[in-house]
Amino acid sequence: MYKPLTLAAFVAFILFYTHSFAQDQDILAISKAKASKKDTKTIKIISLDGKKRELHFMPDYANHELNISCLKDTISIDDFWGVPAEIHVLDNRFVQVIYEVRGGSNLALGNMLIVCVKGNKLYEALHIIRYSTWDSGDLRKYKVRVVFQKPFRNTYQLNVAVRDYVNILAHPEENYYYTDYNTLRFDKKTNLFYNLKSRVYDTLKVYQPYTGQFVKQPIQGTFPTILLGEESYYYIKDGWYEVQRDHYINRLASHSTSSR
């Protein structure tokens, strides 16, 4: 049993520790809020129908989100990691966003997004994995290099190099080094970069980021598709989905429109 003096000292220590921890959390939250405000940017571009537009890039480091807005449209990335995104304007009509993603144990991950505007609407023209590195003793490195090319034969295109390297110590027969080159052309009807279309009539497991679970959904139709090495993506409704093994798809960003 605690003696009264010992108990009082213990309670005082707990109160001090709790107060100090709360102060540290408050300082961290204030620091993240200041960094989010400092890294907020406004970029001016020309829409695909020739109008001047402003895009607002708003990181939220506390909630691991990156929000991109134009007029009443917003694209939200909800697995954004706390590293400032790189933003590049391409030919005054597109904006390339390079950002880091929360990967996991032994996994480093980064994505690339290209956005444009047409008819007062914000488009996810391209959204792909830029690189992934898995290192647990075994090693896998996947990297995509994208070169934007100004109008060629009256359209835009992306020249893409894909490199995929695998080194598994216990199974050297599975090791490989793969290099591939692709061209993604811009479709003026859909306002997307892709290299083929896929017919999909299946029930797929769609990842729900806010619940952390997969929900089965029937997916039917013909969809713009990006195929880059072993990675592939479908554009369904208004966003790009990463296609994973075993009938899983993962949406890379969400798209919302304000009624205001």
ROTOR-154152 format. One record per residue (C-alpha): residue in three letters; x, y, z. Coordinates in steps of 0.001 Angstrom, whole numbers. Last residue first. Layout:
     r        c1        c2        c3
   ala         X         Y         Z
...
END
This chain:
     r        c1        c2        c3
   arg    -21864     27103    -52712
   ser    -22746     23567    -53755
   ser    -19125     22431    -53433
   thr    -17892     19648    -55703
   ser    -15885     16677    -54450
   his    -13211     14380    -55851
   ser    -11338     11721    -53869
   ala     -7767     10603    -54499
   leu     -5750      7442    -55271
   arg     -8701      5057    -55280
   asn     -7614      1515    -54460
   ile     -8706     -1535    -56425
   tyr     -8654     -5154    -55246
   his     -9668     -8124    -57398
   asp     -6956    -10505    -56131
   arg     -3991     -8322    -57129
   gln     -4061     -4536    -57148
   val     -5472     -2027    -59626
   glu     -4766      1582    -58639
   tyr     -7884      3660    -59160
   trp     -7989      7015    -60960
   gly    -10906      9390    -60433
   asp    -14141     10820    -61793
   lys    -16338      7882    -62906
   ile    -13752      5111    -63042
   tyr    -10284      5727    -64487
   tyr     -8537      2378    -64199
   tyr     -4883      1902    -63211
   ser     -2140      -660    -63826
   glu      1212     -1477    -62223
   glu      3208     -4496    -63402
   gly      4990     -2486    -66093
   leu      3049       717    -66650
   leu      -517       108    -67896
   ile     -2846      3106    -67725
   thr     -6498      2442    -68481
   pro     -9465      4477    -69696
   phe    -12580      2469    -68750
   thr    -15128       334    -70573
   gly    -18013      -700    -68364
   gln    -19015     -2653    -65267
   ile    -17738     -2532    -61705
   pro    -19860     -4346    -59095
   gln    -18723     -3305    -55604
   lys    -17202     -5322    -52755
   val    -16057     -3167    -49841
   phe    -12467     -3089    -48611
   gln    -11695     -1713    -45153
   gly     -9622      1110    -43632
   thr    -12806      2886    -42565
   tyr    -11918      6359    -43834
   pro     -9810      5056    -46723
   gln    -12496      2751    -48221
   tyr    -10675       289    -50502
   val    -12755     -1151    -53333
   lys    -13002     -4935    -53665
   leu    -14054     -5708    -57227
   thr    -17105     -7402    -58703
   asp    -16570     -7837    -62430
   tyr    -17444     -6638    -65883
   val    -14431     -4570    -66959
   arg    -13640     -3639    -70549
   ser    -10264     -1939    -70690
   lys     -9079      1097    -72629
   leu     -5499      1854    -73657
   asn     -2531      4211    -73206
   tyr     -3796      6899    -70834
   phe     -3636     10683    -70219
   leu     -7016     12179    -69402
   asn     -9218     15112    -70449
   thr    -12038     12647    -71351
   lys    -12832     14100    -74764
   lys     -9420     15706    -75328
   asp     -7619     12390    -74820
   phe     -3982     13019    -73932
   arg     -1520     10398    -75091
   leu       444      8128    -72782
   thr      3560      6746    -74463
   asn      5344      3790    -72953
   tyr      8880      2513    -72339
   asp      9847      -605    -70422
   thr     12736     -1766    -68260
   tyr     12774     -4913    -66129
   tyr     15499     -6242    -63848
   tyr     14783     -9684    -62491
   asn     15093    -11981    -59492
   glu     12724    -14923    -59119
   glu     15433    -17564    -59708
   pro     17367    -15933    -56848
   his     14865    -17353    -54340
   ala     16290    -16973    -50823
   leu     17971    -13628    -51512
   ile     15118    -12022    -53407
   asn     16358     -9176    -55658
   val     13669     -7433    -57715
   tyr     14100     -4391    -59980
   asp     11389     -2588    -61954
   arg     12151       344    -64228
   val      9448      2173    -66173
   ala     10138      4969    -68674
   val      7216      7191    -69685
   asn      6822      9659    -72543
   leu      3771     11780    -71814
   gln      1655     13234    -74594
   tyr      -180     16377    -75609
   thr     -2200     16673    -78823
   asn     -2114     18501    -82171
   arg       286     16096    -83857
   phe      2596     16561    -80906
   pro      1546     19270    -78465
   lys      4182     19713    -75768
   gln      5889     16646    -74359
   phe      5942     15859    -70649
   val      8659     13432    -69605
   val      7715     10887    -66944
   arg     10135      8623    -65058
   val      8598      5703    -63186
   lys     10373      3702    -60504
   tyr      9912       297    -58894
   lys     12532     -1079    -56524
   arg     12219     -4441    -54795
   leu     14692     -5731    -52262
   asp     14889     -8736    -49978
   gly     16651     -7779    -46782
   ser     13405     -6081    -45855
   asp     13632     -3309    -48431
   trp     10552     -2410    -50470
   thr     10981       705    -52578
   ser      8083      2273    -54457
   tyr      8204      5017    -57056
   arg      5965      7359    -59014
   ile      2712      5515    -58333
   ile       131      6999    -60678
   his     -2435      9764    -61102
   leu     -2969     11388    -64504
   ala     -5514     13877    -65871
   glu     -7201     14217    -62467
   tyr     -9577     16897    -63747
   leu    -10897     20117    -62141
   lys    -14111     21444    -63663
   asn    -14921     25047    -64672
   gly    -15355     23897    -68296
   lys    -11847     22491    -68424
   val     -9127     22412    -65770
   cys     -5941     20346    -65493
   val     -4274     18076    -62953
   ile     -1218     15811    -63063
   leu      -590     13591    -60031
   met      2558     11654    -59151
   asn      2975      9274    -56233
   gly      5649      8313    -53688
   leu      6274      5228    -51559
   ala      8877      3895    -49145
   leu      8139       441    -47682
   asn     10114     -1333    -44941
   ser      7184      -923    -42513
   gly      4538      1228    -44104
   gly      3983      3538    -47041
   arg      2503      6896    -46107
   val      2765      8715    -49405
   glu      5162     11341    -50701
   tyr      4190     13938    -53293
   ile      4919     15045    -56842
   val      2229     17331    -58263
   gln      2288     18222    -61975
   val       122     21145    -63042
   phe     -1289     21326    -66558
   arg     -2206     24145    -68924
   asn       612     26714    -68615
   asp      2889     24402    -70688
   leu      3524     22220    -67630
   val      3443     23945    -64224
   his      5453     22136    -61542
   ile      4562     21493    -57883
   glu      6757     19479    -55514
   ala      4818     18465    -52402
   pro      6075     19412    -48952
   val      6778     16304    -46821
   gly      4324     15250    -44116
   trp      2797     12251    -45896
   phe      -319     12387    -48065
   asp     -2622      9397    -47591
   asp     -5851     11427    -47877
   ile     -5403     13083    -51265
   ser     -8309     15435    -51886
   ile     -9394     16892    -55246
   thr    -11673     19905    -54855
   asp    -14079     21612    -57267
   lys    -16053     24793    -56579
   leu    -13592     27245    -58214
   cys    -10319     25331    -58311
   ser     -9152     23241    -55383
   ile     -6296     20891    -54502
   asn     -6315     19375    -51024
   leu     -3396     17429    -49566
   glu     -4172     15422    -46452
   his     -2116     13830    -43671
   asn     -4445     15129    -40925
   ala     -1886     17270    -39078
   tyr        68     17983    -42259
   asp     -2864     19626    -43998
   pro     -1495     20699    -47366
   met     -3441     23263    -49413
   phe     -2734     23654    -53130
   his     -5018     26289    -54670
   leu     -5462     26358    -58448
   glu     -6261     29665    -60117
   arg     -7838     29879    -63587
   lys     -7509     31999    -66693
   lys     -9762     30699    -69477
   gly     -8692     29095    -72771
   asp    -10884     25986    -72986
   leu     -8100     23751    -71689
   ser     -7809     26048    -68684
   ile     -4914     28486    -68486
   ile     -2849     28359    -65302
   lys     -2231     30353    -62121
   ile      -865     28547    -59067
   thr     -1829     29402    -55484
   lys       253     27812    -52736
   thr      -176     26606    -49158
   asp      3249     25632    -47780
   lys      3330     28349    -45102
   lys      -235     27566    -43969
   ser       498     23853    -43602
   ala      3783     24618    -41801
   lys      1977     26911    -39354
   ala      -697     24276    -38705
   lys      1963     21606    -38200
   ser      3815     23785    -35669
   ile       584     24593    -33824
   ala      -260     20876    -33615
   leu      3248     20053    -32374
   ile      3102     22784    -29730
   asp      -308     21544    -28577
   gln       977     17969    -28400
   asp      3998     19070    -26383
   gln      1717     21000    -24007
   ala      -515     17957    -23595
   phe      2534     15799    -22824
   ser      3777     18311    -20257
   his       355     18436    -18554
   thr       110     14651    -18477
   tyr      3635     14326    -17091
   phe      3013     16954    -14400
   leu      -294     15355    -13400
   ile      1321     11905    -13269
   phe      4247     13222    -11199
   ala      1914     14985     -8749
   val      -103     11764     -8361
   phe      3082      9810     -7590
   ala      4280     12422     -5094
   ala       912     12365     -3339
   leu       975      8561     -3227
   thr      4481      8543     -1740
   leu      3486     11070       920
   pro       314      9190      1833
   lys      2114      5804      1998
   tyr      1244      3491      -857
   met         0         0         0
END
